Amino acid sequence: MSSVPDGKKLVRSPSGLRMVPENGAFNSPFSLDEPQWVPDKECPRCMQCDTKFDFIRRKHHCRRCGRCFCDKCCSKKVALPRMCFVDPVRQCAECSLVSQKEMEFYDKQLKVLLGGGTFVVTLGTSEKSETMTCRLSNNHRYLFLDGESHFEVELSRMSSMQILTDGTSPGGTSRASGMLLHYKPMGSQDAQQLRMEAADDKKVASLWLAAMHKAAKLLYEARDQ
């Protein structure tokens, strides 16, 4: 184990080399814990094709699900940023497809969230609204809202999120125009409502909302693991 700048450390686990926060409390809310590997003695056969393991047919563990497979059924090495692996790791066919789909979020949509969008923001039942820029923090743990005032929403304290639409786009599909968010402010157990509606640049705001919708799915999945 060795420390590196910016509050992260390199950790070598049985699954591979990982770059994780020094303090586990600062994990990304999208991150997943490493699975427990199925013990070797409990998997005499491949859990996909039922091939029996021997000295020639070796067993391999999928780094995402922890199950046991033969080389043919667990041959792909795919990036797995949700578990903070530095390099692509061995995954079964099912898990590798999931991880490949998630890479679109990390390669594209995460950048959109970090870049931010401009919205008209209303807190609670207030009649007062404010135009603010909303973006995801670099550690992925907060939504920063900046205008004449500033406040933050911790993603781990979100209880629900609903994307609002404004009818249909020229292609015939509905376009995201806003978001209704419920969360618990720090130090409070009472849920607060936050309403965000696209301001001037509706295209950028729509892309940001679509990315936030994907982020919410990953967030809820991480909570339920």
C-alpha positions in Angstrom: 0.0 0.0 0.0 1.4 3.4 -0.9 0.1 7.0 -0.5 -0.2 9.4 -3.4 -1.3 13.1 -3.5 -4.9 14.4 -3.3 -6.0 12.1 -0.5 -6.0 8.9 -2.4 -3.9 5.7 -1.9 -3.0 2.7 -4.0 -4.2 -0.6 -2.6 -3.5 -4.1 -4.0 -6.3 -6.5 -3.5 -6.6 -10.1 -4.8 -8.6 -8.6 -7.7 -6.0 -6.0 -8.8 -4.6 -2.6 -8.1 -7.1 0.0 -6.9 -6.9 3.8 -6.4 -9.2 4.6 -3.4 -9.7 7.6 -1.1 -7.5 7.7 2.0 -10.7 8.1 4.0 -13.5 5.7 3.1 -16.1 8.3 4.0 -15.0 10.2 0.8 -15.8 7.4 -1.6 -17.7 8.3 -4.7 -21.5 7.6 -4.2 -21.4 5.7 -7.5 -18.7 3.3 -6.3 -19.3 -0.4 -5.6 -17.6 -2.6 -3.0 -15.5 -5.5 -4.2 -17.5 -8.7 -4.0 -16.6 -11.7 -1.9 -15.1 -14.4 -4.1 -16.9 -17.7 -4.2 -14.5 -20.0 -2.3 -12.6 -22.4 -4.6 -13.8 -25.5 -2.8 -17.5 -24.4 -3.5 -17.0 -24.2 -7.3 -15.7 -27.5 -8.8 -17.3 -26.5 -12.1 -17.7 -23.3 -14.2 -20.7 -21.4 -13.1 -21.6 -20.6 -16.7 -20.9 -23.6 -18.9 -20.5 -26.3 -16.2 -17.1 -27.4 -17.4 -15.3 -29.3 -14.6 -12.0 -27.7 -13.4 -8.8 -29.7 -13.4 -5.1 -29.0 -13.8 -5.6 -27.9 -17.4 -8.9 -26.0 -17.1 -8.2 -23.4 -14.4 -10.8 -21.4 -12.5 -11.0 -17.6 -12.7 -13.1 -15.2 -10.5 -15.0 -12.4 -12.1 -13.9 -9.2 -10.4 -17.4 -7.7 -10.5 -19.6 -10.5 -9.2 -17.1 -12.8 -7.5 -18.4 -15.9 -9.2 -16.1 -18.7 -10.6 -15.7 -19.4 -14.3 -13.4 -21.2 -16.8 -11.1 -19.1 -18.9 -13.5 -19.2 -21.9 -16.4 -17.8 -19.9 -14.3 -15.2 -18.1 -11.7 -14.0 -20.6 -12.5 -10.3 -21.1 -10.6 -7.6 -19.3 -12.8 -4.5 -19.0 -12.4 -1.2 -17.1 -14.3 -1.1 -13.8 -14.1 2.5 -12.5 -16.9 1.9 -10.0 -14.6 -0.3 -8.0 -11.6 2.1 -8.6 -9.4 -0.4 -10.4 -6.4 1.2 -12.1 -6.3 -1.3 -15.0 -9.0 -3.3 -16.8 -9.9 -6.5 -14.9 -11.1 -9.9 -15.7 -14.9 -10.2 -15.8 -17.5 -12.7 -16.9 -19.5 -12.1 -20.1 -22.6 -10.8 -18.3 -20.6 -8.4 -16.0 -18.4 -7.2 -18.8 -21.4 -6.0 -20.8 -22.7 -4.1 -17.8 -19.3 -2.5 -17.2 -18.9 -1.5 -20.9 -22.3 0.2 -20.8 -21.3 2.1 -17.6 -18.2 3.4 -19.4 -20.4 5.7 -21.4 -21.4 7.4 -18.2 -17.8 7.8 -17.1 -16.5 8.8 -20.5 -19.3 11.2 -21.5 -22.1 11.9 -19.1 -19.8 12.4 -16.1 -18.0 15.2 -18.0 -21.4 16.8 -18.7 -22.3 16.8 -15.0 -19.0 18.3 -14.0 -19.4 21.0 -16.6 -22.8 22.0 -15.3 -25.9 23.6 -16.6 -28.0 26.7 -15.9 -31.4 26.4 -14.2 -34.1 28.4 -12.5 -34.0 27.0 -9.0 -36.9 27.0 -6.4 -36.4 25.8 -2.9 -39.3 24.1 -1.1 -42.6 25.9 -1.4 -41.0 29.3 -1.8 -42.3 31.6 -4.5 -38.9 33.0 -5.0 -36.7 31.5 -7.7 -33.0 32.1 -8.6 -31.0 31.4 -11.7 -28.1 29.2 -10.8 -25.4 27.0 -12.3 -25.6 23.5 -11.1 -22.7 21.1 -11.4 -21.4 17.9 -9.8 -18.4 18.3 -7.5 -15.1 16.8 -8.6 -15.4 14.0 -6.0 -18.9 13.2 -7.2 -20.4 13.6 -3.7 -22.2 17.0 -4.1 -24.3 19.1 -6.4 -23.0 22.7 -6.2 -25.6 25.4 -7.0 -24.1 28.8 -7.6 -25.9 32.1 -8.3 -26.4 35.1 -6.0 -26.3 32.5 -3.3 -24.6 29.2 -3.0 -25.7 25.9 -1.5 -24.9 22.2 -1.8 -26.8 19.0 -2.0 -25.1 15.8 -0.9 -26.0 13.0 -3.3 -26.0 10.4 -0.5 -28.8 12.3 1.1 -31.1 12.4 -1.9 -34.3 10.4 -1.4 -35.9 10.8 -4.8 -35.5 12.5 -8.1 -38.0 13.1 -10.9 -37.1 14.4 -14.4 -39.6 16.9 -15.8 -40.3 17.0 -19.5 -41.7 19.7 -21.8 -43.6 17.8 -24.5 -41.7 16.4 -27.4 -38.6 17.3 -29.4 -38.6 17.2 -33.3 -37.7 13.6 -33.2 -40.9 12.7 -31.4 -39.3 12.0 -28.0 -39.9 14.0 -24.8 -37.1 16.4 -23.8 -35.9 16.8 -20.2 -36.7 20.4 -19.1 -36.2 20.2 -15.3 -35.8 18.1 -12.2 -37.7 17.7 -8.9 -35.4 16.6 -6.2 -36.0 15.6 -2.6 -33.1 15.4 -0.1 -32.3 15.8 3.5 -30.1 18.8 4.3 -27.1 18.2 6.6 -28.2 18.0 10.3 -31.9 17.5 9.4 -34.1 14.5 9.0 -36.8 16.5 7.2 -36.9 16.2 3.4 -36.5 19.4 1.4 -37.8 19.9 -2.1 -35.7 21.4 -4.8 -37.1 22.3 -8.2 -34.9 23.1 -11.2 -36.1 24.2 -14.6 -33.9 24.8 -17.6 -32.9 28.5 -18.1 -31.6 30.0 -21.3 -29.5 27.2 -22.9 -32.1 24.4 -22.9 -30.0 22.0 -25.0 -27.2 22.0 -22.5 -29.6 21.8 -19.6 -31.4 18.8 -21.2 -28.1 17.0 -21.7 -27.2 17.7 -18.1 -30.5 16.4 -16.8 -30.2 13.2 -18.9 -26.8 12.6 -17.4 -28.2 13.2 -13.9 -30.9 10.6 -14.6 -28.2 8.0 -15.4 -26.2 9.1 -12.3 -29.3 8.6 -10.1 -29.6 5.0 -11.4 -26.0 4.2 -10.5 -26.5 5.9 -7.1 -29.5 3.8 -6.2 -27.7 0.7 -7.4 -24.7 1.4 -5.2 -27.0 1.9 -2.2 -28.8 -1.4 -2.8 -25.7 -3.6 -3.2 
